[in-house]
Amino acid sequence: MNPGNTVKGKLVFDVPEGTKLTSLELHDSLFSDGVQVNLK
């Protein structure tokens, strides 16, 4: 995905019951700095 492009989809994963997620950290490789995505 290039800068400025958007993607829509569903990301499915398990977390312990009662967990309240506020953000995700995404990386394109093991060596990237990644980006924090706030969840609303």
C-alpha positions, 0 to 999 in steps of 0.5 A: 500500500502506497502513502495516501492510499486507503484499505478497508477490511476486517482484521480478526485476532484473539485477545483476553476477555475484558481487554479494551484495545486503544491502538495497534502497532503495524509493521511491514517487516521485522526491521521497520519502525512501524506505525501506531493506528488508534482504534475508535 
